[in-house]
Amino acid sequence: MVRTYQQGHQVHSMGSVPLVNCMELQLRFLSPQDIEQVKVLCRDWFPIEYPDTWYQEITSNPRFFSLAATLSGTIIGLIVAETKELGQLAKEDRSLLASCFRSGTKVGYILSLGVSQQYRQQGIASLLLEQLISHLTSEQYSQVKALYLHVLTTNTQAITFYEHRGFQVHSFLPYYYAIKGKRKDGFTHVLYLNGGHPTWGALDYVKLAALALCSLSPHRAVARLCSKLNLAWLAAMPRLRRIAHSSQALFS
């Protein structure tokens, strides 16, 4: 089966090779020269109107991870993300991590992820997301403990995409979005990275204990338990001796 993709005046025949494996597909970071092209794409992809300053920031400010997928030099997909400190997040998102993580802990936030309609279902969005996650799990960014995003509750396609890649619903955000004069509900989805985790309940501790026990052979588990009991007995011996001496003095 031959798949043909129309790109302007060029036609790309990929044969049976997935587009994500095509040699003409390249990844690069955005630059200020991309502003107009990115504006057109975002207005087509997203229901939210971004101000001009937003486009200027994501294409020039190095604090943003703004990665584009290009085909024959034309942008067909992009992902934009940034890192923030936990204490800088909106109130509804500060509980992303357990309370043991300090307010200065870093988290990643996905502002936008989109692919042109005719190139969807070709692995482009997955490739872009994988690049971001690889970036945030590198040694340089080991202090980043979570990656999160907001999504409309009605955007089932995006919700399915993220949940299939390990993201989980963290919270429901009523009336979070303002779209064409109407308020829309949203979700916060989160993926934990580099040892980050949410607040644990009793069930989580039970699971952790079970995993720890499963990681030990029965012989090692019994040996460790005996060792713990022995240490506890040795630690208690001085106190037991004092109690015995006191009892003898009392009844002598």
C-alpha positions as CSV (number, residue, x, y, z in Angstrom):
1,M,0.0,0.0,0.0
2,V,1.4,3.4,-1.0
3,R,0.5,6.4,1.2
4,T,0.8,9.8,-0.4
5,Y,1.0,13.1,1.5
6,Q,0.2,16.4,-0.2
7,Q,2.6,19.2,1.1
8,G,2.0,22.5,-0.7
9,H,3.1,21.7,-4.3
10,Q,5.2,18.7,-3.2
11,V,4.0,15.1,-2.9
12,H,5.7,12.7,-0.5
13,S,5.3,9.0,-1.2
14,M,6.3,7.0,1.9
15,G,5.3,3.6,0.7
16,S,4.9,1.3,3.7
17,V,7.4,3.3,5.8
18,P,5.7,5.1,8.7
19,L,6.0,8.9,8.4
20,V,7.8,9.0,11.8
21,N,10.7,7.0,10.2
22,C,10.9,9.1,7.0
23,M,14.3,10.6,6.4
24,E,12.6,13.9,5.4
25,L,11.1,14.2,8.9
26,Q,13.4,16.3,11.1
27,L,13.3,17.8,14.6
28,R,14.5,21.2,15.5
29,F,13.9,24.0,18.0
30,L,11.7,26.9,17.1
31,S,13.2,30.3,16.3
32,P,11.7,33.8,15.9
33,Q,11.5,33.2,12.1
34,D,8.8,30.6,12.8
35,I,6.3,32.9,14.5
36,E,3.9,33.4,11.6
37,Q,3.9,29.7,10.7
38,V,3.3,28.7,14.4
39,K,0.5,31.2,14.7
40,V,-1.4,29.7,11.7
41,L,-0.9,26.2,13.1
42,C,-2.0,27.0,16.7
43,R,-5.1,28.9,15.5
44,D,-6.0,25.8,13.5
45,W,-5.3,23.3,16.2
46,F,-6.4,24.9,19.5
47,P,-9.6,26.6,20.5
48,I,-7.7,29.1,22.7
49,E,-6.4,32.4,21.4
50,Y,-2.8,33.0,22.4
51,P,-1.5,36.6,22.6
52,D,1.4,37.7,20.3
53,T,3.7,37.9,23.3
54,W,3.2,34.2,23.8
55,Y,4.5,33.4,20.3
56,Q,7.4,35.7,20.8
57,E,8.3,34.0,24.1
58,I,8.1,30.4,22.9
59,T,10.2,31.1,19.9
60,S,13.0,33.1,21.5
61,N,13.1,32.5,25.3
62,P,15.4,29.6,26.2
63,R,13.3,28.7,29.3
64,F,10.9,27.1,26.9
65,F,11.4,23.7,25.4
66,S,9.9,24.4,21.9
67,L,10.5,21.5,19.6
68,A,9.1,21.3,16.0
69,A,8.8,18.4,13.7
70,T,9.3,19.5,10.1
71,L,8.7,17.7,6.8
72,S,10.7,19.1,3.9
73,G,11.3,22.2,6.0
74,T,7.7,22.9,6.9
75,I,6.5,22.6,10.5
76,I,3.9,19.8,10.8
77,G,4.0,19.3,14.6
78,L,5.3,21.0,17.7
79,I,5.5,20.7,21.5
80,V,6.0,23.5,23.9
81,A,6.9,23.0,27.6
82,E,8.6,24.8,30.5
83,T,9.8,23.9,34.0
84,K,8.5,25.6,37.1
85,E,8.9,25.4,40.8
86,L,6.1,23.7,42.7
87,G,5.5,26.8,44.8
88,Q,4.9,28.9,41.7
89,L,2.1,26.8,40.4
90,A,-1.6,27.8,40.6
91,K,-3.3,26.6,43.8
92,E,-5.1,23.8,42.2
93,D,-1.9,22.3,40.9
94,R,0.4,22.6,44.0
95,S,-0.8,19.2,45.2
96,L,0.7,17.4,42.2
97,L,3.5,16.0,44.5
98,A,3.4,14.6,48.0
99,S,4.0,17.1,50.8
100,C,7.5,15.8,51.4
101,F,8.6,17.6,48.2
102,R,9.6,21.2,48.9
103,S,8.1,24.3,47.2
104,G,11.4,24.7,45.2
105,T,11.0,21.2,43.6
106,K,10.8,21.5,39.8
107,V,8.0,20.2,37.6
108,G,7.5,20.3,33.8
109,Y,4.4,21.8,32.2
110,I,3.2,21.1,28.7
111,L,1.7,24.3,27.2
112,S,1.0,22.9,23.7
113,L,1.3,19.7,21.7
114,G,-0.2,19.5,18.2
115,V,0.2,17.9,14.8
116,S,-1.3,19.0,11.5
117,Q,-4.5,17.1,10.7
118,Q,-3.2,15.2,7.6
119,Y,-0.1,13.9,9.5
120,R,-1.9,12.6,12.6
121,Q,-1.8,9.0,13.7
122,Q,1.7,8.7,12.2
123,G,3.6,8.8,15.5
124,I,4.6,12.5,15.3
125,A,3.0,13.5,18.6
126,S,4.5,10.5,20.4
127,L,7.9,11.3,19.0
128,L,7.7,14.9,20.3
129,L,6.5,13.8,23.7
130,E,9.2,11.2,24.0
131,Q,11.8,13.8,23.2
132,L,10.5,16.0,26.0
133,I,10.4,13.2,28.5
134,S,13.9,12.1,27.5
135,H,15.0,15.7,28.1
136,L,13.4,15.9,31.5
137,T,14.8,12.5,32.7
138,S,18.4,13.3,31.7
139,E,20.9,13.8,34.6
140,Q,20.8,17.5,34.1
141,Y,17.1,17.6,34.9
142,S,16.9,15.0,37.6
143,Q,15.3,17.5,40.0
144,V,12.2,17.6,37.8
145,K,9.8,15.3,39.6
146,A,6.6,15.5,37.4
147,L,5.3,16.5,34.0
148,Y,1.8,17.8,33.8
149,L,-0.7,19.5,31.5
150,H,-4.3,20.7,31.4
151,V,-6.8,19.4,28.9
152,L,-10.5,20.0,28.2
153,T,-12.8,17.3,29.6
154,T,-14.4,17.0,26.1
155,N,-11.1,16.3,24.4
156,T,-11.3,12.6,24.6
157,Q,-8.7,12.0,21.9
158,A,-6.0,13.9,23.8
159,I,-7.0,12.3,27.1
160,T,-6.6,8.8,25.6
161,F,-3.3,9.8,24.0
162,Y,-1.8,10.9,27.3
163,E,-3.3,8.1,29.5
164,H,-1.9,5.5,27.1
165,R,1.5,7.1,27.7
166,G,1.4,6.8,31.5
167,F,-0.3,10.1,32.5
168,Q,-3.0,10.0,35.1
169,V,-5.8,12.3,36.1
170,H,-4.8,14.4,39.1
171,S,-7.7,16.8,39.4
172,F,-10.9,18.1,37.9
173,L,-11.0,21.8,37.1
174,P,-14.5,23.2,36.8
175,Y,-14.9,26.2,34.5
176,Y,-11.1,26.3,34.0
177,Y,-11.2,27.4,30.3
178,A,-12.8,30.5,28.8
179,I,-13.5,29.6,25.1
180,K,-15.4,32.0,22.9
181,G,-17.1,33.5,25.9
182,K,-18.1,30.2,27.5
183,R,-16.6,28.5,30.5
184,K,-15.4,24.9,30.0
185,D,-14.2,22.2,32.4
186,G,-10.8,20.7,32.4
187,F,-8.6,18.0,33.8
188,T,-5.0,18.1,35.1
189,H,-3.0,15.1,34.0
190,V,0.4,14.2,35.4
191,L,3.3,11.9,34.7
192,Y,5.7,11.3,37.6
193,L,9.4,11.4,36.8
194,N,12.8,10.9,38.5
195,G,11.3,9.5,41.8
196,G,8.4,12.0,42.1
197,H,5.1,10.7,43.5
198,P,1.8,11.9,44.8
199,T,0.7,11.8,48.4
200,W,0.5,8.2,49.4
201,G,-2.5,6.6,51.0
202,A,-2.5,3.4,53.2
203,L,-2.9,1.2,50.1
204,D,0.2,2.7,48.5
205,Y,2.3,1.7,51.6
206,V,0.8,-1.8,51.5
207,K,1.8,-2.1,47.9
208,L,5.3,-0.8,48.6
209,A,5.7,-3.3,51.5
210,A,4.5,-6.1,49.2
211,L,7.0,-5.2,46.5
212,A,9.8,-5.1,49.0
213,L,8.9,-8.6,50.2
214,C,8.5,-9.9,46.7
215,S,12.0,-8.7,45.9
216,L,13.5,-10.9,48.6
217,S,13.7,-14.7,48.5
218,P,12.0,-16.4,51.5
219,H,15.3,-17.3,53.0
220,R,16.6,-13.7,52.8
221,A,13.3,-12.4,54.1
222,V,13.4,-14.6,57.2
223,A,17.1,-13.9,57.7
224,R,16.4,-10.1,57.6
225,L,13.5,-10.4,60.0
226,C,15.6,-12.4,62.4
227,S,18.4,-9.8,62.2
228,K,15.9,-7.0,62.9
229,L,14.5,-8.9,65.9
230,N,18.0,-9.7,67.2
231,L,19.0,-6.0,67.0
232,A,15.8,-5.0,68.8
233,W,16.6,-7.5,71.6
234,L,20.1,-6.3,72.0
235,A,18.9,-2.7,72.2
236,A,16.4,-3.6,74.8
237,M,18.8,-5.6,77.1
238,P,20.2,-2.7,79.1
239,R,16.7,-1.4,79.9
240,L,15.6,-4.9,80.9
241,R,18.6,-5.2,83.2
242,R,17.8,-1.9,84.9
243,I,14.2,-3.0,85.5
244,A,15.4,-6.3,87.0
245,H,17.8,-4.5,89.4
246,S,15.1,-2.1,90.4
247,S,12.8,-4.9,91.2
248,Q,15.4,-6.7,93.3
249,A,16.1,-3.5,95.3
250,L,12.4,-3.0,95.8
251,F,11.7,-6.5,97.3
252,S,15.0,-7.0,99.1
